[in-house]
Amino acid sequence: MTSDSLEVELHSSFTAWAADHAKRIRGVSDVGYDPRRYPAQRIRESKTGAGALSRWVPSPIFLRVLERKLASVLRSRENADRIVGEFRDVAPDVARLLDERRSVALMAGHSDNLFDVAYCLAGLQISFGTTRYLRRTGIIVNKLMTREAFRGTPMTDTLKLLCNVYWVIPETQSTRAWGVPESAARTVNTGALQALQTDIASGVLIGVIPTGTAARQEVVEGRLRLTMPPISAGTARLLEQFDAFLPVAMWDHVPKAAPLSFDANDAIGVLGSLTAELASASVFYHEMPVDGQPGAERVVSSTRLPAGSVDAGS
C-alpha cells in the first residue's frame, strides 16, 4: 500500500472517531481531511514546529497574549491564574535543567480533562517569564487532533502557539476500536519517535500522557474510582530517555504540581496520589512495564470524604 492510500485509510478511521468526539465533547468539531490546508494531517508529518509569533513579538507581550488565550479557553481568568500560579515555584528548577541541556517530561493523567497537559504547559511557559524556552517545549498529541477544532479554531493552530507538536497514534483500546490501521500507526509513531529522540538529546520540556488516553471514571460503593490504563512498552522506552519528570494532575480545572522527580515510577505514583487528592477518589494505576508486560497495578486513595458525604464520627 502506498503512503498516500495509507493516509486516506487512516483518515477514514479518524472521521468516525472525530465525529464521536464532536458528540461527546462540547466545543469540538471536525475540520475534515484537507492535507493541503492542514499539513499536519499528512501521515509522514511527525512534528509541527512552534509558530513564528514568539520569534518577533517581545516576551512580555507574547506571554500576556498566551495568558489571555488560556483564560479565554478556560472561560475564566481565575482558573487561568490558578494554573499559572501552580507552576511559579517549580518553573526555576525546570529552567535550570533546560539550561543544562537536560530533558524534562511534564506528566499528566487525562483524568478529568483531555486538555490538561496543554493547560499545564501553558501555565509553566507563562511562569518562566520568558519565551526563550518555548521552542524547546513540545507536546505529544494524538494525530486525531489534526482533524479537530475547539470552538472553531483548529487545535493545531492553538497548540503550535504554545510549543512544538509531536503527532502520534497511541496504543490504546480506542485506537483499536475505531479501526486505525496498524501499519498507519507504525508509520506515524516511528516518525514521531525519531523527531523526539533528536530533540531530547539537546534538552527539551515535553508534555506527556503516559497512559495514552483518558482514565475510566466509575462510582463504586458511593465512591469515585479512576482507573488509568497500563503504560505501553513504547511509551516506557520513551520515558527512559528523560532526565527528570514533573507530575501534574488536574481536576475540575484545579491543577496540582509536585516537585521534580528523577525516577519515572516514582513520578507515576505521585501522579496517582495527586489525582486521588484532587478528585477525592481511589486511583488505580500501573507502574512502568517490565519485559514488555504491564507493570504492577497499584491503588492510592484520598483520605478526603467525597463532596456531600457525612463523617459518621462527627
DRENDRENDREN-63797 format. One line per field, with one value per residue (C-alpha): residue number from 1; residue in three letters; x negated, y, z negated. Coordinates in steps of 0.02 Angstrom, whole numbers, plus 50000, padded with zeros to 5 digits. Example, Ala and Ser with C-alpha at 12.3 -4.5 7.8 and 13.67 -1.06 7.14 Angstrom:
BEGIN
num: (1,2)
residuo: (ALA,SER)
xx: (49385,49316)
yy: (49775,49947)
zz: (49610,49643)
This chain:
BEGIN
num: (1,2,3,4,5,6,7,8,9,10,11,12,13,14,15,16,17,18,19,20,21,22,23,24,25,26,27,28,29,30,31,32,33,34,35,36,37,38,39,40,41,42,43,44,45,46,47,48,49,50,51,52,53,54,55,56,57,58,59,60,61,62,63,64,65,66,67,68,69,70,71,72,73,74,75,76,77,78,79,80,81,82,83,84,85,86,87,88,89,90,91,92,93,94,95,96,97,98,99,100,101,102,103,104,105,106,107,108,109,110,111,112,113,114,115,116,117,118,119,120,121,122,123,124,125,126,127,128,129,130,131,132,133,134,135,136,137,138,139,140,141,142,143,144,145,146,147,148,149,150,151,152,153,154,155,156,157,158,159,160,161,162,163,164,165,166,167,168,169,170,171,172,173,174,175,176,177,178,179,180,181,182,183,184,185,186,187,188,189,190,191,192,193,194,195,196,197,198,199,200,201,202,203,204,205,206,207,208,209,210,211,212,213,214,215,216,217,218,219,220,221,222,223,224,225,226,227,228,229,230,231,232,233,234,235,236,237,238,239,240,241,242,243,244,245,246,247,248,249,250,251,252,253,254,255,256,257,258,259,260,261,262,263,264,265,266,267,268,269,270,271,272,273,274,275,276,277,278,279,280,281,282,283,284,285,286,287,288,289,290,291,292,293,294,295,296,297,298,299,300,301,302,303,304,305,306,307,308,309,310,311,312,313,314)
residuo: (MET,THR,SER,ASP,SER,LEU,GLU,VAL,GLU,LEU,HIS,SER,SER,PHE,THR,ALA,TRP,ALA,ALA,ASP,HIS,ALA,LYS,ARG,ILE,ARG,GLY,VAL,SER,ASP,VAL,GLY,TYR,ASP,PRO,ARG,ARG,TYR,PRO,ALA,GLN,ARG,ILE,ARG,GLU,SER,LYS,THR,GLY,ALA,GLY,ALA,LEU,SER,ARG,TRP,VAL,PRO,SER,PRO,ILE,PHE,LEU,ARG,VAL,LEU,GLU,ARG,LYS,LEU,ALA,SER,VAL,LEU,ARG,SER,ARG,GLU,ASN,ALA,ASP,ARG,ILE,VAL,GLY,GLU,PHE,ARG,ASP,VAL,ALA,PRO,ASP,VAL,ALA,ARG,LEU,LEU,ASP,GLU,ARG,ARG,SER,VAL,ALA,LEU,MET,ALA,GLY,HIS,SER,ASP,ASN,LEU,PHE,ASP,VAL,ALA,TYR,CYS,LEU,ALA,GLY,LEU,GLN,ILE,SER,PHE,GLY,THR,THR,ARG,TYR,LEU,ARG,ARG,THR,GLY,ILE,ILE,VAL,ASN,LYS,LEU,MET,THR,ARG,GLU,ALA,PHE,ARG,GLY,THR,PRO,MET,THR,ASP,THR,LEU,LYS,LEU,LEU,CYS,ASN,VAL,TYR,TRP,VAL,ILE,PRO,GLU,THR,GLN,SER,THR,ARG,ALA,TRP,GLY,VAL,PRO,GLU,SER,ALA,ALA,ARG,THR,VAL,ASN,THR,GLY,ALA,LEU,GLN,ALA,LEU,GLN,THR,ASP,ILE,ALA,SER,GLY,VAL,LEU,ILE,GLY,VAL,ILE,PRO,THR,GLY,THR,ALA,ALA,ARG,GLN,GLU,VAL,VAL,GLU,GLY,ARG,LEU,ARG,LEU,THR,MET,PRO,PRO,ILE,SER,ALA,GLY,THR,ALA,ARG,LEU,LEU,GLU,GLN,PHE,ASP,ALA,PHE,LEU,PRO,VAL,ALA,MET,TRP,ASP,HIS,VAL,PRO,LYS,ALA,ALA,PRO,LEU,SER,PHE,ASP,ALA,ASN,ASP,ALA,ILE,GLY,VAL,LEU,GLY,SER,LEU,THR,ALA,GLU,LEU,ALA,SER,ALA,SER,VAL,PHE,TYR,HIS,GLU,MET,PRO,VAL,ASP,GLY,GLN,PRO,GLY,ALA,GLU,ARG,VAL,VAL,SER,SER,THR,ARG,LEU,PRO,ALA,GLY,SER,VAL,ASP,ALA,GLY,SER)
xx: (50000,49933,49907,50049,50175,50123,50151,50326,50365,50300,50413,50561,50547,50519,50684,50790,50678,50684,50874,50885,50779,50890,51042,50965,50851,50929,50842,50753,50785,50708,50613,50614,50472,50379,50190,50154,50238,50183,50010,50003,50134,50004,49954,49768,49786,49712,49681,49761,49642,49694,49767,49662,49757,49644,49490,49537,49656,49567,49580,49689,49817,49817,49841,49986,50065,50038,50112,50266,50283,50278,50411,50519,50510,50549,50681,50612,50469,50472,50443,50301,50218,50233,50145,50006,49982,49965,49802,49717,49613,49557,49526,49348,49300,49363,49275,49111,49120,49157,49009,48904,48972,49067,49242,49398,49563,49717,49828,50018,50155,50304,50412,50541,50495,50420,50330,50246,50070,50089,50160,50016,49883,49958,49955,49773,49723,49802,49718,49547,49573,49485,49513,49334,49392,49545,49459,49381,49552,49662,49818,49855,50029,50143,50138,50327,50318,50257,50438,50515,50554,50603,50731,50694,50504,50404,50314,50152,50155,50185,50053,49914,49939,49880,49746,49688,49812,49764,49900,49928,50060,50067,50076,50247,50413,50491,50364,50411,50598,50600,50507,50346,50235,50085,49970,50026,49996,49821,49780,49841,49759,49591,49577,49628,49505,49362,49406,49421,49256,49166,49239,49225,49038,49021,49132,49317,49478,49610,49791,49834,49988,49903,50064,50100,50285,50412,50439,50601,50720,50846,50934,50907,50999,51032,50851,50768,50643,50521,50431,50280,50238,50070,49919,49866,49692,49660,49705,49596,49446,49477,49490,49324,49239,49290,49182,49324,49512,49641,49802,49957,50140,50296,50475,50615,50486,50391,50207,50083,49898,49769,49583,49472,49441,49295,49374,49518,49602,49595,49670,49813,49850,49851,49967,50088,50081,50108,50257,50332,50313,50393,50537,50568,50556,50472,50348,50292,50133,49991,49805,49688,49695,49566,49500,49643,49776,49890,49817,49888,50057,50061,50203,50198,50348,50387,50417,50540,50725,50821,50919,51087,51040,51052,50919,51006,50892,50943)
yy: (50000,50172,50310,50412,50268,50226,50408,50403,50244,50323,50474,50365,50294,50469,50530,50418,50449,50638,50630,50537,50671,50807,50724,50698,50848,51021,51139,51005,50992,50903,51014,50874,50792,50926,50899,51048,51164,51064,50990,50905,50783,50705,50533,50574,50743,50694,50864,51034,51170,51307,51456,51605,51730,51707,51749,51928,51976,52033,51907,52013,52045,51866,51796,51916,51853,51674,51710,51791,51642,51523,51624,51627,51439,51409,51547,51607,51724,51648,51473,51535,51625,51467,51363,51489,51511,51324,51323,51477,51378,51237,51343,51396,51213,51162,51310,51262,51086,51153,51272,51118,51038,50906,50848,50854,50761,50850,50701,50723,50595,50641,50603,50740,50843,50794,50961,50953,50932,51082,51193,51145,51175,51347,51385,51332,51434,51589,51554,51552,51738,51722,51643,51578,51401,51400,51324,51193,51142,51012,50910,50732,50730,50603,50636,50629,50808,50866,50836,50933,51112,51182,51322,51345,51358,51209,51126,51126,51316,51331,51205,51274,51445,51363,51239,51107,50967,50784,50681,50502,50367,50296,50110,50112,50022,50174,50164,49983,50013,50148,50037,50135,50030,49958,50000,50181,50189,50118,50245,50392,50333,50291,50467,50547,50442,50492,50676,50659,50567,50702,50841,50753,50738,50928,50960,50992,51003,50882,50861,50676,50573,50410,50309,50375,50402,50458,50373,50274,50351,50249,50256,50102,50090,50276,50324,50386,50266,50317,50182,50234,50116,50025,50114,50040,49970,50104,50245,50167,50166,50349,50398,50313,50446,50591,50658,50719,50713,50843,50756,50865,50824,50923,50903,51025,51149,51144,51096,51017,51004,50905,50942,50869,50682,50589,50416,50376,50251,50374,50509,50396,50356,50541,50575,50445,50521,50699,50642,50548,50703,50823,50708,50633,50466,50297,50291,50128,50144,50035,50052,50052,49892,49757,49647,49707,49660,49784,49847,49804,49880,50000,50088,50253,50328,50501,50521,50660,50621,50640,50802,50793,50647,50649,50583,50455,50500,50683)
zz: (50000,50046,49919,49996,49989,49811,49764,49838,49743,49582,49603,49644,49468,49398,49474,49363,49211,49231,49251,49086,49000,49075,48998,48827,48801,48805,48925,49027,49215,49365,49487,49616,49712,49809,49800,49914,49790,49637,49673,49503,49568,49683,49622,49628,49542,49373,49296,49313,49259,49138,49229,49279,49172,49022,49128,49165,49025,48865,48723,48606,48743,48804,48629,48599,48760,48704,48534,48613,48730,48581,48490,48647,48672,48488,48491,48326,48281,48107,48174,48285,48139,48034,48165,48191,48004,47975,48075,48004,47879,47994,48151,48098,48069,48241,48321,48237,48309,48482,48468,48428,48589,48490,48535,48428,48454,48388,48348,48340,48318,48428,48276,48295,48447,48615,48624,48453,48520,48638,48499,48383,48516,48546,48361,48348,48502,48428,48260,48345,48378,48545,48716,48727,48686,48798,48950,48836,48770,48851,48826,48883,48958,49042,49229,49224,49162,49334,49383,49241,49193,49024,49029,49213,49201,49268,49124,49222,49229,49042,48993,49103,49024,48863,48918,49042,49075,49099,49182,49125,49128,48951,48918,48836,48840,48925,49067,49097,49076,49211,49333,49353,49469,49376,49522,49516,49329,49351,49486,49381,49219,49299,49368,49204,49104,49218,49200,49011,48991,49089,48983,48814,48841,48839,48686,48702,48600,48665,48609,48599,48557,48502,48516,48691,48656,48527,48359,48337,48211,48112,47944,47835,47669,47673,47703,47862,47939,48076,48175,48278,48422,48419,48494,48661,48688,48820,48701,48566,48684,48723,48539,48502,48609,48496,48355,48244,48225,48171,48115,48131,48101,48140,48083,48120,48186,48021,48051,47932,47972,47874,47858,47992,47986,48061,48073,48192,48074,47930,48041,48096,47913,47869,48016,47948,47774,47837,47938,47791,47681,47805,47854,47681,47768,47771,47915,47995,48097,48164,48139,48287,48391,48363,48506,48616,48489,48397,48235,48065,48027,47880,47789,47698,47610,47548,47362,47400,47397,47561,47578,47489,47378,47188,47071,46961,46817,46816)
